[in-house]
């Protein structure tokens, strides 16, 4: 049976994460990597300027009007690569934490997908 991409990633992370498998170390690195994702996205606005943020009041509406995002413009190649790298590192530490706690990432994603589908537009309000 062929492994899913998430199963293969989780298995690979388990094989490669040989240094300091302390749950405290993993949790702090996960928190740091999350901050790096936010910083890379903020730098796309403040340093590069390839995207802008429209900070006016975000009006919640269930009608489909545009993408609903407050982001204007498109990421340049450098900012996209930087943000993707940081998100990838964040995923590595999420999966490391799952491995430490013997959790299956594929099952977690499946359960979350079911929950999101069930709640529909009322998800995470």
TORMI-429221 format. One record per residue: x, y, z of N, C-alpha, C, O in turn; residue in one letter. Coordinates in steps of 0.05 Angstrom, whole numbers, plus 5000, padded with zeros to 4 digits. Each point is the difference from the previous one (the first is absolute). Example, Ala and Ser with C-alpha at 12.3 -4.5 7.8 and 13.67 -1.06 7.14 Angstrom:
2
<<5264 4886 5156> <4982 5024 5000> <5018 5024 5000> <5021 5000 5013> a>
<<4972 5021 4973> <5016 5024 5001> <4985 5022 5014> <5010 5022 5004> s>
This chain:
125
<<5017 4976 5000> <4983 5024 5000> <5018 5025 5000> <5019 5002 5016> x>
<<4974 5016 4966> <5016 5025 4998> <4994 5019 5022> <4977 5004 5008> x>
<<5044 5009 5003> <4996 5019 5021> <4990 5027 4989> <5006 5007 4977> x>
<<4978 5007 5039> <4992 5026 4992> <5024 5019 5003> <5019 4993 5013> x>
<<4979 5031 4976> <5021 5019 5003> <5005 5008 5030> <5023 5002 5008> x>
<<4955 5001 5007> <5003 5007 5028> <5012 4976 5016> <5017 5005 5018> x>
<<4976 4971 4975> <5011 4976 5014> <5030 4998 4994> <5016 4995 5017> x>
<<4991 5010 4957> <5029 4999 4993> <5016 5022 5014> <5022 4995 5009> x>
<<4966 5029 4992> <5013 5023 5014> <5003 4993 5030> <5022 5004 5011> x>
<<4957 4985 5002> <5002 4994 5028> <5021 4978 5005> <5015 5002 5019> x>
<<4986 4978 4964> <5020 4979 5002> <5028 5011 4997> <5019 4992 5015> x>
<<4985 5025 4965> <5026 5012 4995> <5009 5018 5023> <5024 4999 5008> x>
<<4958 5017 5003> <5007 5017 5023> <5008 4983 5023> <5019 5007 5015> x>
<<4967 4971 4989> <5007 4982 5022> <5028 4989 4997> <5015 4997 5020> x>
<<4993 4996 4956> <5026 4989 4995> <5022 5022 5003> <5022 4994 5009> x>
<<4972 5030 4983> <5020 5021 4999> <5003 5015 5026> <5022 5011 5006> x>
<<4957 4990 5010> <5002 5016 5025> <5014 4983 5022> <4987 4987 5017> x>
<<5039 5013 4982> <5016 4984 5018> <5012 5016 5023> <5007 4989 5021> x>
<<4995 5037 4976> <5012 5017 5020> <4978 5010 5018> <4979 5010 4991> x>
<<5025 4988 5035> <4983 5012 5020> <4970 4996 4994> <4987 5018 4990> x>
<<5003 4959 5017> <4971 4994 4996> <4983 5009 5024> <4978 4990 5003> x>
<<5033 5027 5013> <4985 5010 5023> <4975 5015 4991> <5001 5017 4982> x>
<<4976 4976 5030> <4975 5013 4993> <5002 5030 5005> <4988 5016 4985> x>
<<5026 4992 5036> <5003 5029 5006> <5015 5014 4978> <4993 5022 4991> x>
<<5028 4965 4999> <5016 5011 4978> <4983 5002 4975> <5001 5021 4986> x>
<<4984 4958 5008> <4983 5000 4976> <4979 5022 5002> <4995 5015 4981> x>
<<4992 4988 5043> <4979 5021 5003> <5011 5028 4997> <4988 5017 4987> x>
<<5036 4988 5024> <5011 5027 4997> <5010 5006 4972> <4997 5022 4990> x>
<<5013 4957 4996> <5007 5004 4972> <4976 5004 4982> <5001 5015 4981> x>
<<4977 4971 5026> <4975 5004 4985> <4990 5029 5004> <4991 5013 4980> x>
<<5010 4997 5044> <4992 5028 5005> <5017 5019 4985> <4990 5020 4988> x>
<<5036 4976 5012> <5019 5017 4986> <4995 4999 4970> <5001 5021 4987> x>
<<4994 4955 5002> <4996 4998 4972> <4974 5014 4991> <4998 5011 4978> x>
<<4982 4988 5040> <4975 5015 4994> <5004 5030 4999> <4989 5014 4983> x>
<<5028 4996 5035> <5007 5028 4999> <5016 5008 4975> <4996 5021 4989> x>
<<5020 4960 5001> <5015 5005 4976> <4982 5001 4975> <5005 5015 4982> x>
<<4973 4969 5019> <4981 5002 4978> <4987 5027 5000> <4998 5013 4979> x>
<<4993 4996 5044> <4987 5027 5002> <5020 5022 4992> <4992 5019 4986> x>
<<5033 4979 5022> <5020 5020 4993> <5005 5001 4970> <5002 5022 4989> x>
<<5000 4955 4998> <5005 4999 4972> <4976 5013 4984> <5004 5014 4981> x>
<<4972 4980 5029> <4976 5013 4987> <5000 5030 5004> <4994 5015 4982> x>
<<5013 4993 5043> <5000 5029 5005> <5022 5014 4984> <4995 5023 4991> x>
<<5028 4964 5005> <5021 5012 4984> <4992 5004 4971> <5010 5017 4986> x>
<<4972 4965 5004> <4991 5003 4972> <4985 5027 4997> <5000 5012 4979> x>
<<4988 4997 5043> <4985 5025 5000> <5019 5023 5006> <5001 5020 4985> x>
<<5014 4978 5037> <5015 5023 5010> <5027 5004 4987> <5009 5023 4998> x>
<<5005 4956 4994> <5027 5003 4988> <4999 4999 4970> <5010 5018 4987> x>
<<4977 4961 5002> <4999 4997 4971> <4978 5018 4988> <5005 5014 4980> x>
<<4971 4985 5031> <4978 5015 4990> <4985 4986 4977> <4984 5013 4986> x>
<<5022 4962 5009> <4987 4986 4977> <4970 4996 5006> <4984 4997 4982> x>
<<5008 5003 5044> <4972 4999 5007> <4994 5023 5020> <5018 5010 5013> x>
<<4957 4998 4987> <4991 5020 5019> <4977 4989 5017> <4987 4981 4992> x>
<<5009 5031 5031> <4978 4992 5018> <4981 5023 5001> <5007 5022 5007> x>
<<4968 4971 4987> <4978 5020 5002> <4989 4996 5028> <4984 4982 5005> x>
<<5023 5036 5013> <4993 4997 5028> <4973 5010 5008> <4994 5002 5024> x>
<<4989 5005 4957> <4973 5009 5008> <4985 4977 5012> <5008 4977 4998> x>
<<4970 5030 5016> <4984 4980 5014> <4993 4977 4981> <4990 5005 4978> x>
<<5014 4971 5031> <4994 4977 4985> <4970 4993 5006> <4994 4993 5022> x>
<<4990 5008 4958> <4971 4995 5003> <4995 4971 4994> <5006 4990 4978> x>
<<4983 4995 5042> <4994 4972 4996> <4974 4997 4985> <4980 5012 5009> x>
<<5020 4974 4969> <4977 4996 4984> <5000 4972 4989> <5022 4990 4991> x>
<<4956 4997 5008> <4999 4973 4988> <4995 5001 4970> <4999 4979 4987> x>
<<4998 5045 5002> <4998 5002 4971> <5027 4999 4988> <5020 5010 5011> x>
<<4982 4977 4966> <5026 4998 4986> <5005 5026 4985> <4987 5006 4980> x>
<<5031 5011 5031> <5008 5025 4987> <5030 5001 5001> <5012 5007 5021> x>
<<5002 4988 4957> <5029 5001 5000> <5011 4977 5017> <4986 4981 5006> x>
<<5039 5021 5001> <5012 4979 5016> <4998 5005 5030> <5007 4983 5016> x>
<<4984 5041 4992> <4996 5006 5028> <5026 5006 5015> <5000 5005 5024> x>
<<5022 4995 4961> <5026 5005 5012> <5006 5030 5002> <4990 5015 4984> x>
<<5025 4993 5035> <5009 5028 5002> <5026 5004 4987> <5012 5022 5002> x>
<<4999 4957 4984> <5025 5002 4987> <4996 5008 4971> <4983 4988 4986> x>
<<5032 5031 5005> <4999 5010 4973> <5027 4995 4986> <5021 5005 5013> x>
<<4979 4987 4963> <5025 4995 4985> <5006 4970 5001> <4984 4984 5008> x>
<<5040 5010 4983> <5009 4972 4999> <5029 4998 5010> <5016 5018 4996> x>
<<4989 4960 5017> <5027 4996 5011> <5020 4998 4977> <4995 4987 4979> x>
<<5028 5026 5024> <5022 4997 4981> <5012 4973 5004> <4995 4986 5020> x>
<<5022 5006 4962> <5013 4973 5002> <5016 4997 5025> <4999 4978 5013> x>
<<5016 5042 4995> <5017 4998 5024> <4983 4998 5026> <5006 4983 5017> x>
<<4973 5033 4985> <4983 4999 5024> <4985 4973 5001> <4997 4989 5021> x>
<<4993 5002 4956> <4986 4974 4999> <5019 4978 5010> <4992 4983 5016> x>
<<5032 5017 4974> <5020 4979 5008> <5006 5001 5029> <5002 4980 5014> x>
<<5001 5045 4997> <5006 5003 5028> <4977 4990 5018> <5004 4986 5019> x>
<<4971 5022 4974> <4977 4992 5015> <4995 4969 4999> <4994 4987 5020> x>
<<5010 5002 4956> <4997 4971 4996> <5021 4985 5017> <4993 4980 5012> x>
<<5031 5030 4989> <5021 4988 5016> <4993 5000 5029> <5002 4979 5014> x>
<<4988 5043 4996> <4993 5003 5028> <4976 4982 5007> <4999 4988 5022> x>
<<4981 5011 4960> <4977 4983 5005> <5009 4971 5000> <4990 4984 5016> x>
<<5028 5008 4966> <5010 4973 5000> <5014 4993 5026> <4996 4978 5010> x>
<<5020 5040 5001> <5013 4995 5025> <4980 4997 5023> <5002 4983 5017> x>
<<4977 5034 4982> <4978 4998 5019> <4986 4973 4999> <4995 4988 5020> x>
<<5000 5003 4956> <4988 4973 4996> <5018 4978 5011> <4990 4981 5012> x>
<<5036 5022 4985> <5019 4981 5010> <4997 4997 5031> <4999 4978 5010> x>
<<4999 5045 5004> <4998 4999 5029> <4972 4991 5009> <4998 4988 5021> x>
<<4981 5018 4963> <4974 4989 5007> <5001 4970 4998> <4990 4986 5018> x>
<<5021 5004 4961> <5002 4971 4996> <5019 4987 5022> <4994 4978 5010> x>
<<5027 5036 4997> <5017 4990 5022> <4985 4998 5026> <5003 4980 5014> x>
<<4980 5039 4992> <4984 4999 5024> <4980 4977 4998> <4996 4986 5020> x>
<<4992 5010 4957> <4982 4977 4996> <5015 4974 5005> <4990 4982 5013> x>
<<5034 5016 4976> <5016 4975 5004> <5006 4996 5029> <4998 4977 5010> x>
<<5009 5044 5004> <5007 4998 5029> <4976 4991 5016> <5003 4985 5020> x>
<<4973 5022 4971> <4975 4993 5015> <4986 4976 4987> <4978 4994 5008> x>
<<5035 4994 4973> <4989 4976 4986> <4972 5007 4987> <4981 4985 5003> x>
<<5018 5038 4983> <4976 5008 4986> <5004 4997 4970> <5023 5004 4990> x>
<<4956 4988 4996> <5002 4997 4971> <4990 5025 4986> <4977 5008 5003> x>
<<5041 5005 4982> <4993 5025 4986> <4978 4996 4980> <4982 5017 4998> x>
<<5018 4961 4987> <4979 4995 4980> <4973 4999 5014> <4980 5011 4989> x>
<<5018 4975 5034> <4975 4998 5014> <4991 5027 5011> <4976 5007 4999> x>
<<5043 5009 5010> <4994 5027 5011> <4988 5017 4977> <4980 5014 5004> x>
<<5033 4986 4973> <4991 5015 4977> <4972 4991 4991> <4982 5016 4994> x>
<<5014 4957 5006> <4974 4989 4993> <4978 5009 5018> <4978 5008 4991> x>
<<5027 4991 5036> <4980 5009 5019> <4994 5030 4998> <4977 5008 5002> x>
<<5044 5007 4993> <4996 5029 4997> <4984 5007 4975> <4984 5017 5000> x>
<<5022 4968 4978> <4985 5004 4976> <4970 4993 5004> <4983 5015 4990> x>
<<5011 4964 5024> <4972 4993 5006> <4987 5022 5016> <4977 5008 4995> x>
<<5037 5002 5025> <4989 5021 5018> <4995 5026 4984> <4979 5012 5003> x>
<<5040 4995 4980> <4997 5025 4984> <4977 4997 4981> <4984 5019 4996> x>
<<5014 4958 4991> <4978 4995 4981> <4973 5001 5015> <4980 5011 4989> x>
<<5019 4977 5034> <4975 5000 5016> <4991 5027 5009> <4977 5007 4999> x>
<<5043 5010 5009> <4993 5027 5009> <4996 5019 4977> <4987 5021 5003> x>
<<5025 4973 4974> <4997 5018 4977> <5009 5028 5006> <5022 5005 5010> x>
<<4961 5014 4982> <5007 5028 5003> <5002 5009 5029> <5010 5022 5006> x>
<<4980 4962 5012> <5001 5007 5029> <5026 4991 5013> <5003 5002 5024> x>
<<5015 4987 4961> <5025 4990 5010> <5017 5022 5012> <5004 5021 4987> x>
<<5005 4975 5037> <5019 5019 5014> <4990 5029 5000> <5017 5018 4997> x>
<<4958 4986 5008> <4990 5028 5002> <5008 5012 5026> <4994 5023 5005> x>
